[in-house]
């Protein structure tokens, strides 16, 4: 069975028009997914959100001491602990 012909991707007047198009379009008509490769974005940083926490002063002091011993900022050490990675 021959492969169906791939349609050209239309030009869009705006990002909103493109979003509306892809919300209903069948991507298999526009892409040959058998040739797709996984994208790698080595320099992409995850979105972060600031949070506020109340901690006992002794806990914060211990955390800062541990961070100082490892020569890292205490917020970075907190992220490591929260992620569960040693």
C-alpha positions in Angstrom: 0.0 0.0 0.0 1.6 3.3 -1.0 2.2 6.0 1.6 -0.3 8.8 1.6 1.1 12.1 0.3 2.1 14.5 3.0 0.3 17.9 2.8 2.3 21.1 3.1 1.9 23.0 6.4 0.0 26.2 5.8 1.3 29.6 6.6 -0.3 31.2 9.6 -1.2 34.8 10.3 -0.6 34.4 14.0 0.3 32.0 16.7 -3.3 31.9 17.8 -4.3 30.8 14.2 -1.7 28.1 14.2 -2.9 26.8 17.6 -6.4 26.7 16.4 -5.4 24.8 13.3 -3.3 22.2 15.1 -6.1 21.7 17.7 -8.2 20.1 15.0 -5.8 19.0 12.3 -4.6 15.3 11.9 -0.9 15.6 12.1 -0.4 12.3 10.2 -1.5 14.3 7.1 1.3 16.8 7.6 4.2 14.7 9.0 5.7 11.3 8.3 5.9 10.2 12.0 7.9 7.0 11.0 10.8 9.4 10.4 10.4 11.3 13.6 13.3 11.6 16.1 13.2 12.4 19.8 14.1 16.1 20.4 17.0 16.8 22.8 17.2 20.2 24.4 20.3 20.1 26.6 20.2 23.8 27.6 16.5 24.0 28.4 15.9 25.0 32.0 12.7 24.0 33.8 10.3 26.8 34.7 10.6 27.7 38.4 8.2 29.2 40.8 9.2 31.0 44.0 7.8 29.5 47.2 7.7 30.7 50.8 8.1 28.3 53.7 8.1 28.7 57.4 10.9 26.6 59.0 12.0 26.4 62.6 15.1 28.5 63.0 17.1 25.5 64.2 16.2 23.6 61.0 17.2 26.5 58.8 20.5 26.9 60.7 21.3 23.2 60.3 20.5 23.4 56.6 22.7 26.4 56.1 25.5 24.7 58.0 25.2 21.6 55.8 25.2 23.7 52.7 28.2 25.6 53.9 30.1 22.4 54.5 29.3 21.3 50.9 30.0 24.8 49.5 26.6 25.2 47.9 23.8 27.7 48.5 21.3 26.4 51.0 18.4 26.9 48.6 20.2 24.5 46.1 20.7 22.0 48.9 17.0 22.2 49.8 16.1 21.5 46.2 18.3 18.4 46.2 16.7 17.1 49.4 13.1 17.9 48.1 13.9 16.0 44.9 15.1 13.0 47.0 18.5 12.9 45.3 21.7 12.6 47.4 
